């Protein structure tokens, strides 16, 4: 069995991590299911089947999360902005990631990928080059601190991922890949495995990454934009799937990493 900086690789979705993170998987993807999630929440997914619009399904998802993880119990009458409630919610971690992927919340999100998919992070406030690297220790500290005193955050993220996968399949059961864009300042920001020329390369992305559907918007985040065909199974989250305004209009797409063929795009 292959080794990573975090020890023996394993996943909770019946597909080995070294396959999930491979280009071969990207070329011929298969659905990924987190063990037990759809069975545990079978009533919720059955109810989704009865709803005809994504707005209804998004509303049902948010209501179900409140009840299933007792998030409503953290609401306080003296907390009109719901910040205490938010502390225990998946939304805190999504917002934290959108603000700064190197945050405590970002470490927890990367930790979810490592725990469920078996893909260790390669970057957190610095390149992670082994267990003894400072970046790895920072990642572990942030991950443990962020998850502490939060109500079952990994289980919340499990259901979020499964809901996104359900919605993608519901919208187009024949869809296998989505073309997405990412703004960068330099190819060297990523681990380059091979490079044919200045326009194309094979890179190892961090275990969780931000992309966008909008080519023009990607330019706001770098001097280069690269294009990737992402397997539907590796879409962790799409901001457009939640009610408008819940994440302040963000439509960022979070993509599970590994090796990818990328193409540098010009204007």
C-alpha positions in Angstrom: 0.0 0.0 0.0 1.3 3.5 -0.9 2.3 5.9 1.7 1.7 9.6 2.2 2.9 12.1 4.7 -0.1 11.2 6.8 0.6 7.5 6.8 -1.3 4.7 5.1 -3.7 5.9 2.4 -7.3 4.9 2.7 -10.6 6.3 1.6 -14.2 6.0 2.8 -15.6 5.7 -0.7 -14.5 2.3 -2.0 -12.0 3.8 -4.4 -8.3 3.8 -3.4 -6.8 7.3 -2.9 -4.1 6.7 -5.5 -6.8 6.1 -8.1 -9.0 9.1 -7.0 -5.9 11.3 -7.4 -4.8 10.0 -10.7 -5.2 11.2 -14.3 -6.6 7.8 -15.2 -9.6 8.5 -12.9 -10.0 12.0 -14.4 -10.1 10.4 -17.9 -12.6 7.6 -16.8 -14.3 8.8 -13.6 -16.8 6.8 -11.6 -19.2 8.1 -8.9 -17.7 8.5 -5.4 -20.0 7.8 -2.4 -19.0 8.4 1.2 -19.8 5.2 3.0 -23.1 5.2 4.8 -24.1 8.8 4.1 -27.0 8.2 1.7 -28.2 5.2 3.8 -28.2 7.2 7.0 -30.0 10.1 5.4 -32.2 8.0 3.0 -35.4 9.8 4.0 -33.8 13.2 3.1 -32.8 12.0 -0.4 -36.2 10.4 -1.0 -37.8 13.7 -0.2 -35.4 15.5 -2.7 -36.7 13.1 -5.4 -40.2 14.6 -4.9 -39.0 18.2 -5.4 -39.0 19.6 -9.0 -36.8 22.7 -8.7 -33.3 23.3 -7.3 -34.5 26.2 -5.2 -36.8 23.8 -3.4 -34.1 21.2 -3.0 -31.6 23.8 -1.7 -34.1 25.0 0.8 -34.8 21.5 2.0 -31.1 20.8 2.3 -30.5 23.8 4.5 -33.5 23.0 6.7 -32.5 19.4 7.0 -28.9 20.3 8.0 -30.4 22.5 10.8 -32.4 19.6 12.2 -30.0 16.7 11.5 -27.1 18.3 13.2 -29.1 20.3 15.8 -27.7 23.6 14.5 -30.9 25.3 15.6 -30.1 24.6 19.2 -27.2 26.9 19.0 -29.4 29.9 18.1 -29.6 32.4 20.9 -32.1 35.3 21.4 -29.2 37.6 22.3 -27.3 36.7 19.1 -29.3 38.4 16.3 -26.6 37.9 13.7 -26.5 34.1 14.3 -22.7 34.1 14.8 -22.9 31.6 17.7 -25.1 29.4 15.5 -22.7 29.8 12.5 -19.7 28.6 14.6 -21.2 25.1 14.6 -22.3 25.1 11.0 -20.8 24.0 7.7 -21.4 27.5 6.5 -18.7 28.8 8.8 -16.2 26.6 7.1 -17.3 27.5 3.6 -17.1 31.2 4.3 -13.7 30.7 6.0 -12.4 28.9 2.9 -13.7 31.6 0.6 -12.1 34.3 2.7 -8.7 32.5 3.0 -8.0 28.8 2.1 -5.0 29.0 4.5 -7.3 29.7 7.5 -8.3 27.4 10.3 -11.5 26.6 8.4 -9.5 25.9 5.3 -7.4 23.3 7.2 -10.6 21.6 8.4 -11.9 21.4 4.8 -8.6 19.9 3.6 -8.8 17.6 6.6 -12.2 16.3 5.3 -10.7 15.5 1.9 -7.8 13.7 3.6 -10.1 11.8 5.9 -12.7 10.8 3.3 -10.7 10.6 0.0 -7.3 9.8 1.4 -5.6 12.7 -0.4 -3.2 14.6 1.9 -2.8 18.3 1.4 0.2 19.6 -0.4 -0.1 23.2 0.7 -1.3 25.0 3.8 0.3 28.4 4.4 3.4 26.9 2.7 4.4 23.8 0.8 3.9 20.6 2.8 7.0 18.5 2.1 6.7 15.9 4.9 5.6 15.3 8.4 8.5 17.3 9.8 7.8 20.4 7.7 6.5 23.4 9.5 3.5 23.7 7.1 2.4 20.2 8.0 2.5 21.0 11.7 0.6 24.2 11.1 -2.0 22.3 9.1 -2.5 19.7 11.9 -2.8 22.4 14.5 -5.3 24.4 12.5 -7.3 21.3 11.6 -7.6 20.1 15.1 -8.4 23.5 16.5 -11.0 24.2 13.9 -12.8 21.0 14.3 -12.8 21.2 18.1 -16.1 22.1 19.8 -17.9 22.1 16.4 -20.9 19.8 16.0 -19.9 16.8 13.8 -18.3 19.1 11.1 -17.0 16.2 9.0 -20.4 14.6 9.0 -21.9 17.9 7.9 -19.4 18.1 5.1 -20.2 14.5 4.1 -23.8 15.4 3.6 -22.9 18.6 1.7 -20.8 16.6 -0.7 -23.5 14.0 -1.2 -26.1 16.7 -1.8 -23.9 18.4 -4.4 -23.3 15.1 -6.1 -27.1 14.4 -6.0 -27.9 17.7 -7.6 -25.3 17.4 -10.3 -26.6 14.0 -11.3 -30.2 15.2 -11.0 -29.5 18.1 -13.4 -27.7 16.0 -16.0 -27.2 12.3 -15.4 -25.0 11.9 -18.5 -22.6 14.7 -17.5 -19.1 13.4 -16.7 -16.9 16.5 -16.7 -17.2 20.2 -16.1 -14.7 22.7 -17.6 -13.5 25.1 -14.9 -10.9 27.9 -14.6 -8.4 29.0 -12.0 -6.4 32.2 -11.8 -2.7 31.8 -10.8 0.4 34.0 -10.7 2.9 31.3 -11.7 2.9 27.6 -12.7 5.4 27.2 -9.9 2.6 27.7 -7.4 1.7 24.1 -8.1 3.7 20.9 -8.2 4.5 20.3 -11.9 4.8 16.7 -12.8 5.5 17.2 -16.5 5.3 20.1 -18.9 5.0 19.8 -22.7 5.2 23.6 -23.4 4.3 26.9 -21.9 0.6 26.2 -22.5 0.1 22.8 -21.1 1.3 20.7 -18.2 0.5 18.0 -15.7 0.3 19.3 -12.2 -0.5 17.9 -8.8 -3.1 20.2 -7.2 -3.7 20.6 -3.5 -6.3 18.2 -2.1 -8.9 20.9 -2.3 -8.9 23.9 -4.7 -11.0 26.9 -5.7 -12.1 27.2 -9.3 -14.8 29.2 -11.2 -17.1 28.5 -14.1 -16.4 32.0 -15.4 -13.2 32.5 -17.5 -13.3 36.3 -17.1 -13.7 36.1 -13.3 -10.7 33.8 -13.0 -8.5 36.7 -14.3 -9.2 38.5 -11.1 -7.1 36.0 -9.1 -3.9 35.9 -11.2 -1.9 36.8 -14.2 -2.5 33.4 -15.8 -5.6 31.4 -16.1 -5.6 27.6 -16.5 -8.4 25.4 -17.7 -9.2 22.0 -16.4 -11.8 19.4 -17.2 -12.9 18.3 -13.7 -14.8 15.0 -13.2 -18.2 15.6 -11.7 -17.3 13.2 -8.9 -14.5 15.6 -7.8 -16.8 18.6 -7.4 -17.0 19.0 -3.6 -19.1 22.2 -3.6 -20.6 24.6 -6.1 -21.7 27.9 -4.5 -24.5 28.3 -7.0 -26.3 25.4 -5.4 -27.3 27.3 -2.3 -29.9 30.0 -1.9 -28.8 33.3 -3.3 -27.1 35.5 -0.7 -26.3 32.7 1.8 -22.7 33.0 0.8 -23.0 36.6 -0.3 -23.4 35.7 -4.0 -20.3 33.6 -4.2 -20.4 30.9 -7.0 -16.9 29.5 -6.3 -16.4 25.8 -7.1 -14.4 23.6 -4.8 -12.5 20.8 -6.5 -10.9 17.7 -5.0 -7.3 17.6 -6.1 -4.7 15.1 -7.4 -3.0 15.0 -10.8 -4.6 17.1 -13.6 -3.9 18.0 -17.2 -4.1 21.7 -17.3 -4.1 24.2 -20.2 -3.0 27.8 -19.9 -5.6 30.0 -21.4 -5.0 33.3 -23.1 -7.5 36.2 -23.5 
